[in-house]
Amino acid sequence: MVAMAASRPVPYVGMRVRVWHLGAMEHAVVEEVHDHGRTLVVDGDTYTLRKLNGRFVRTGEPYYGTRLLLKPPDG
């Protein structure tokens, strides 16, 4: 049996991410991980993994709001 690669990186404290808002992108780092990786704190803002689209979106915003892009380990 061959192991399958994860479809997305598992977030961890210290992981580099990008914050995407209105077409602008900023670099940031994950400060906290909660709820088995479904909630992240980045630059003091909380982001939750949305079931609707599978993206981390800033708490209190619609599913298409400010979101996180997880960078690959080498990127």
N, C-alpha and C positions, 0 to 999 in steps of 0.2 A: 504494500500500500504506500502511496506517495502522499506526503503531507502537502496541503494546499497553503499558499501564502495568504496572509490576512488581506482583506479587501481594502482596509484602511489602517493607518498606523494607530497603535494604542497610545493615547496621550499619557504623559508623565510630567512631573514637576521638573522644570528646566528645559522642556522641549521648546524649540523655536517654532513659532507660528507666524502667520500673517493675518492682520485684521483687514477685512475688505469692507469698505463703506463708500457708497456712491461713486464707485469707480476708482477710488484711491486706495492704495495698499500701504500699510505700515507694518514694520517688523516688531514683534513682541515675544515674550516668553511666558509659558504657563507657570503661574505662581502656586496654584492649588488644584487638586483633583478630588472630586467628590462623587458620590452615588455610582461607584464602580466605573468611573470614567465618563459618565453621562453629563456631568456638570464640571465646568472648568472656570477658574478665575484667572483672568489675564489683564494686567494693568489696572487692577482693582475692579474690573467689570466682570460680571458673571455671565457665562454663556451656557446654554443647555442644548443637548442633542435633540433635534426635532424628529419625531417619528414620521411626519409628513414628507420631509425631503432628505432626512439623514444628514443634516448640516448642523454645526454648532452656531446658534444665533443668540445675540445678546438678549438677556432676560428682559421681558417687557416689550419687546419689539415683535412685529409680525414675522412669519416664517421667511420672508424675503429681506429682512432687515440686515443690520450689521452682522457679519459672520466671520468665522475663523477658517483659515485654510491651514491645515496641518502640513508641515513641510516634511519631506522624507528625511531620514537620518543623515544622509550625505549631502542634502541640499540646504 
